[in-house]
Amino acid sequence: MCNIVTGQVFMLIPTALALMSCVFILFYISFTSNFFIHSHQTFSSFNTSLVANASIQRHTHLQFNGEPAEDSMGKEGNHVNENEVFHDRDAFMDNYKEMNRSLKIYVYPHQKGDPFSNALLPVDFEPSGNYASESYFKKVLAMSHFITKDPSNADLFFLPFSIARLRHDPRVGIGGIKDFIKNYIFNISHEYPYWNRTNGADHFYVACHSIGRFALEKVIDVKINAIQVVCSSSYFVSAYIPHKDASLPQIWPRLGGNPNLEPYKREKLGFFGGSLNSPVREKLLEWWGNDSDIFVHFGRLERSYAEELINSKFCLHVKGYEVNTARIADALFYGCVPVIIANHYDLPFADILDWKHFSVIVTTLDIPLLKKILQGITQQEYLVLQSNVFKVREHFQWHVSPVDFDAFYMVVYELWLRRSSLRLH
């Protein structure tokens, strides 16, 4: 009898241990999932369908029967009623002042007589076109107070090659860019000691053309260590490493003052104009190509692109070949609330600006719900969104002579956040 009881006790021990293990596992999952969710949301988590569903709930406030309903926060509890467009304005302003005071950048020197001076020196004209951001940054940096001629005082080192200009150089072209970058890094690492101190961790380059993030495949140290400031900032692609690298806004230069149009005079609910060059845009056309409220157009417009933007409440930024286009900056310039339909887009200045206060994020899976989402945004919520558009658009403009808080200073601030104090000897 004693043996039977003892055997039963021993049989219960594995069961008890298994139950205890399950409790510990559930506790661990609960703790770590909350930790990672909160950490990730500090930066950006727009790419999941959960965000899209949350966005729908926030913007539409629909009951199951389709009727509008107040959420638990009340009629004015929606997140867009928060007027602050910064994650932390006070921290930003303090760091911004310190950046202006102390940040120093060393640019590897080149002369006009160098064989590839056309791609290594700043352009001697005002940049234009889709990839103007790349040229603007280099041109303005060369004249800024951040430049130091003494590399021993430098916080960062700029690799000044221009991907866009190398792409059009017949001596290099698309196929030769990888070898050009490989040779360039080899040369500076043998001629100067600065690359070798950190293996490139305090170096950066700037590129707006999408080829930029594939140009480093023959120089793995640049890809892994150096800061890549690129327009095609997709954290779905292994070539881009969020929070080491930074998103460069793609901005089409525009002359004149900021246009304005009262929100009540904007006739269209939504607008998109562009080329049909991706499955995402094909899906947009399939669902909304013949809609009377959302104007989706591919090809030549009947009236100007600017008129369409300025007469629309929401302007759609839809992924093409890449997650990025100039359409976000276009929308902001014309006072139109951007609707971003581009999964995995590490949005420009996302470390600084809280995009949910001046834009609408929709995942590509929820394109069929687009009209419901936009129509579900109340007039009061829209007015706050548009008001915040006017607040942030100064950050998405280039000037040959930089203006405080413009695109140049914002990009430099992103670099300031990523500067490395590491020195390897």
C-alpha positions in Angstrom: 0.0 0.0 0.0 2.8 2.3 0.9 4.5 1.6 -2.4 1.3 2.5 -4.3 0.9 5.8 -2.5 4.6 6.6 -3.1 4.2 5.8 -6.8 1.2 8.1 -7.1 3.1 10.9 -5.4 6.0 10.5 -7.8 3.6 10.5 -10.7 2.2 13.8 -9.6 5.6 15.5 -9.5 6.0 15.8 -13.3 2.5 17.1 -13.6 3.1 19.7 -11.0 6.4 20.8 -12.6 4.7 21.0 -16.0 2.0 23.3 -14.5 4.5 25.5 -12.8 6.5 25.7 -16.1 3.3 26.8 -18.0 2.7 29.5 -15.4 6.2 30.8 -15.7 6.0 30.8 -19.5 2.7 32.7 -19.5 4.1 35.2 -17.1 7.3 35.7 -19.2 5.3 36.1 -22.4 3.0 38.6 -20.8 5.9 40.7 -19.5 8.1 40.6 -22.5 5.3 41.2 -25.0 4.2 44.4 -23.2 7.8 45.5 -23.0 8.5 45.0 -26.7 5.2 46.5 -27.8 5.8 49.7 -25.8 9.4 49.9 -27.0 8.5 49.4 -30.6 5.7 51.9 -30.5 8.1 54.6 -29.3 9.5 54.6 -32.8 7.1 53.3 -35.4 4.7 50.4 -35.9 2.6 51.5 -38.8 3.3 48.4 -40.9 1.0 45.8 -39.3 -2.7 45.1 -39.9 -3.3 45.7 -36.2 -2.4 49.3 -36.7 -4.8 49.6 -39.7 -7.6 48.1 -37.6 -6.9 50.4 -34.8 -6.8 53.3 -37.3 -10.2 52.3 -38.6 -11.6 52.2 -35.1 -10.1 55.6 -34.1 -11.2 57.3 -37.3 -14.7 55.9 -37.9 -16.1 55.1 -34.4 -18.5 52.7 -36.0 -20.8 50.4 -34.1 -21.4 46.9 -35.5 -24.6 48.1 -37.2 -22.6 50.8 -39.0 -23.9 53.8 -37.1 -21.5 56.4 -35.7 -20.8 56.0 -32.0 -18.7 57.7 -29.4 -15.7 55.8 -28.1 -14.7 55.5 -24.5 -12.9 58.8 -24.7 -15.9 60.8 -25.8 -16.6 62.8 -28.9 -13.4 64.8 -28.5 -11.2 62.0 -27.2 -9.7 61.1 -30.6 -5.9 61.2 -30.8 -6.0 63.9 -33.6 -7.3 66.5 -31.1 -3.9 66.5 -29.6 -2.3 69.6 -31.1 1.3 68.7 -30.3 3.1 67.3 -33.4 6.3 66.4 -31.6 6.9 63.3 -29.6 8.6 65.5 -27.0 8.9 69.1 -28.0 11.0 70.1 -25.0 13.6 67.4 -25.5 13.7 68.2 -29.2 14.3 71.9 -28.6 17.0 71.3 -25.9 18.9 68.8 -28.2 18.4 71.1 -31.2 20.2 73.9 -29.4 23.0 71.7 -28.3 23.3 70.3 -31.9 23.6 73.8 -33.3 26.2 74.7 -30.7 28.5 71.6 -30.8 27.9 69.2 -33.7 30.9 69.1 -36.1 31.1 67.2 -39.4 34.2 66.5 -41.4 33.7 66.0 -45.2 36.4 64.1 -47.0 38.1 66.7 -49.2 38.0 66.6 -53.0 39.1 69.2 -55.7 37.5 70.3 -58.9 40.2 68.7 -60.8 39.5 65.2 -59.4 38.2 62.7 -62.0 34.9 62.3 -60.3 34.4 65.8 -58.8 31.0 65.9 -60.5 29.8 63.2 -58.1 31.9 64.2 -55.0 31.5 67.9 -54.8 28.3 69.9 -54.2 26.4 70.9 -57.3 27.0 74.5 -58.5 23.3 75.1 -59.3 20.0 74.9 -57.5 18.9 71.2 -57.4 15.7 70.1 -59.0 13.8 66.9 -59.8 12.7 63.9 -57.7 16.1 63.3 -56.2 16.8 66.9 -55.3 17.0 66.1 -51.6 20.4 64.4 -52.0 21.9 67.4 -53.8 20.3 69.9 -51.5 21.7 68.3 -48.4 25.3 68.2 -49.7 25.1 71.8 -51.1 23.8 73.3 -47.9 26.0 71.3 -45.6 29.1 72.6 -47.4 28.1 76.1 -46.5 26.9 75.4 -42.9 28.5 76.0 -39.5 28.5 72.3 -38.9 31.6 71.8 -41.1 35.0 71.4 -39.5 38.3 71.3 -41.2 39.9 69.6 -38.2 38.8 65.9 -38.3 40.0 65.4 -34.7 37.1 67.6 -33.6 34.5 65.8 -35.8 31.5 63.9 -34.4 30.6 62.6 -37.8 32.4 62.0 -41.2 30.5 62.6 -44.5 31.1 60.3 -47.4 30.2 62.8 -50.2 29.6 60.6 -53.2 26.3 61.2 -55.0 24.5 58.1 -56.1 22.2 60.0 -58.4 25.1 61.6 -60.3 27.1 58.4 -60.4 24.1 56.7 -61.9 24.2 59.1 -64.9 27.9 59.1 -65.2 28.8 56.9 -68.3 32.1 55.9 -66.7 30.1 54.3 -63.8 26.4 53.9 -64.4 24.1 51.6 -62.5 26.2 48.6 -62.9 29.4 50.2 -61.7 28.2 52.0 -58.6 29.0 49.1 -56.2 32.6 48.9 -57.4 32.9 52.7 -57.2 31.8 52.7 -53.5 34.1 49.7 -52.8 37.1 51.5 -54.2 36.2 54.8 -52.5 36.0 53.2 -49.0 39.3 51.3 -49.7 41.0 54.6 -50.7 39.8 56.7 -47.7 40.5 53.8 -45.2 44.1 53.7 -46.4 44.7 57.4 -46.9 43.0 58.5 -43.6 42.8 56.9 -40.2 39.2 58.0 -39.4 37.3 55.1 -41.0 39.4 52.5 -39.2 38.8 54.0 -35.7 35.2 52.9 -35.7 35.0 50.7 -38.8 32.7 53.4 -40.2 30.3 53.7 -37.3 30.7 57.5 -37.2 30.5 57.9 -41.0 27.4 58.6 -43.1 26.3 59.1 -46.7 23.1 60.5 -48.2 21.1 59.1 -51.2 17.6 59.7 -52.5 17.6 57.3 -55.5 16.6 53.8 -54.5 19.8 52.4 -56.0 21.6 54.0 -52.9 20.6 51.3 -50.5 21.9 48.5 -52.8 25.1 50.3 -53.7 26.9 48.9 -50.6 26.7 45.2 -51.3 30.4 45.0 -51.9 31.3 46.9 -48.8 29.5 45.2 -45.9 31.1 47.5 -43.3 29.3 50.5 -44.7 26.0 48.7 -44.8 26.3 47.4 -41.2 28.1 50.2 -39.5 27.8 53.5 -41.4 24.6 55.7 -41.1 22.6 55.5 -44.3 20.4 58.6 -44.9 18.2 57.4 -47.7 14.8 58.2 -49.2 13.9 54.5 -49.7 13.8 53.8 -46.0 11.9 50.5 -45.8 12.5 48.4 -42.7 11.2 45.4 -44.7 14.5 45.4 -46.7 17.6 44.1 -45.0 19.8 46.8 -46.5 18.1 49.4 -44.3 18.5 49.2 -40.5 16.0 51.4 -38.6 17.4 53.7 -35.9 20.9 53.3 -37.1 20.0 54.6 -40.5 17.6 57.5 -41.2 14.8 58.4 -43.6 15.5 61.2 -46.0 12.3 63.0 -47.1 11.9 63.0 -50.9 11.0 66.6 -51.7 10.3 68.2 -55.0 11.5 71.8 -54.8 8.8 74.4 -55.0 9.1 78.1 -55.6 7.0 80.8 -53.9 5.3 81.0 -50.6 3.2 78.3 -49.0 -0.2 78.1 -50.7 -3.3 77.8 -48.6 -7.0 77.0 -49.1 -9.7 77.0 -46.5 -10.6 73.4 -45.7 -14.3 74.1 -46.4 -13.4 74.9 -50.1 -11.7 71.6 -50.7 -14.0 69.8 -53.0 -12.6 66.3 -53.3 -12.4 63.8 -50.4 -9.2 62.2 -51.7 -6.8 62.4 -54.6 -4.0 60.3 -56.2 -2.2 61.0 -59.4 0.8 58.9 -60.7 1.9 56.0 -62.7 0.6 52.4 -62.4 3.8 50.8 -61.3 3.0 48.5 -58.4 0.5 46.0 -57.2 -0.6 48.4 -54.5 -1.5 51.0 -57.0 -3.3 48.4 -59.1 -5.4 47.5 -56.1 -6.1 51.2 -55.5 -7.3 51.6 -59.1 -9.4 48.4 -58.9 -11.3 49.6 -55.8 -11.5 53.4 -56.3 -10.8 54.0 -60.0 -14.4 55.0 -60.7 -15.3 56.6 -57.4 -16.9 60.0 -57.3 -15.4 61.0 -53.9 -11.8 59.6 -54.2 -10.2 60.7 -57.4 -7.6 58.1 -58.5 -5.9 59.0 -61.8 -3.1 57.4 -63.8 -1.7 59.3 -66.7 -2.2 62.9 -67.9 -4.4 65.1 -65.7 -7.1 67.4 -67.0 -6.0 70.2 -64.7 -2.6 70.7 -63.0 -1.3 68.4 -60.3 -1.1 71.4 -57.9 -4.8 72.3 -58.4 -5.8 68.7 -57.6 -3.7 68.7 -54.4 -5.0 72.1 -53.3 -8.7 71.1 -53.9 -8.5 67.8 -52.0 -9.0 67.2 -48.3 -6.8 64.1 -48.3 -3.9 63.3 -50.7 -2.8 59.7 -51.1 0.8 58.6 -50.9 0.7 55.1 -52.4 3.7 52.8 -52.7 5.2 52.5 -56.2 8.5 50.8 -56.9 9.5 51.9 -53.5 7.8 53.0 -50.3 8.8 56.6 -50.8 7.7 59.3 -53.3 7.6 63.1 -53.2 3.8 63.0 -52.6 4.0 63.4 -48.8 5.9 66.6 -49.1 3.7 67.7 -52.0 0.6 67.1 -49.9 2.0 69.0 -46.9 3.1 71.9 -49.1 -0.4 72.4 -50.5 -2.1 72.0 -47.1 -3.6 68.5 -47.9 -3.6 65.8 -45.2 -1.4 62.9 -46.4 -2.8 59.4 -46.4 0.1 57.0 -46.4 -0.5 53.6 -48.0 3.0 52.1 -48.0 3.7 49.3 -45.6 7.1 49.2 -43.8 7.9 52.8 -44.6 10.2 54.3 -41.9 8.7 57.7 -42.2 11.0 60.8 -42.3 11.7 62.4 -38.9 9.6 59.7 -37.2 12.0 60.0 -34.2 10.9 63.7 -33.8 7.4 64.1 -35.3 4.3 62.1 -34.3 2.8 61.3 -37.7 -0.6 60.3 -36.4 -1.3 64.0 -35.5 -1.0 65.2 -39.1 -1.5 62.2 -41.4 -3.6 59.1 -41.8 -1.9 55.7 -42.0 -3.7 52.9 -43.9 -2.2 49.5 -44.6 -2.3 48.1 -48.1 -4.6 45.3 -47.0 -7.2 47.9 -46.0 -7.4 49.7 -49.3 -11.0 48.4 -49.7 -11.9 50.3 -46.4 -10.2 53.5 -47.5 -13.4 55.5 -48.2 -15.0 54.4 -44.9 -11.8 55.4 -43.0 -11.7 58.9 -44.6 -15.5 59.5 -44.3 -15.3 58.4 -40.7 -13.0 61.3 -39.8 -15.2 64.1 -38.4 -14.9 67.7 -39.6 -13.5 68.7 -36.2 -10.8 65.9 -36.4 -10.0 66.9 -40.0 -9.5 70.5 -39.0 -7.0 69.5 -36.3 -5.2 67.3 -38.8 -5.0 70.0 -41.4 -3.9 72.6 -38.8 -1.1 70.3 -37.8 -0.1 69.9 -41.5 0.5 73.6 -41.6 2.7 73.3 -38.5 4.9 70.6 -39.9 5.3 71.6 -43.5 8.3 73.9 -42.7 10.2 70.7 -41.9 9.7 69.4 -45.4 11.2 72.2 -47.4 14.7 72.8 -48.7 16.4 76.2 -48.9 19.8 77.0 -50.5 20.4 79.2 -47.4 19.0 77.0 -44.6 16.2 78.1 -42.4 15.9 76.9 -38.8 13.9 73.7 -38.6 13.7 73.2 -42.3 14.5 69.8 -44.0 18.3 70.4 -43.8 18.3 71.0 -40.0 15.9 68.2 -39.4 18.1 65.7 -41.3 21.2 67.0 -39.3 19.2 66.5 -36.1 18.5 62.9 -37.1 22.3 62.5 -37.6 22.9 64.2 -34.2 20.7 61.5 -32.6 22.8 58.8 -34.3 26.2 60.2 -33.8 28.7 57.7 -32.3 31.2 58.5 -29.6 32.9 55.1 -30.2 36.6 55.3 -31.0 38.5 52.1 -31.7 42.3 52.2 -31.6 
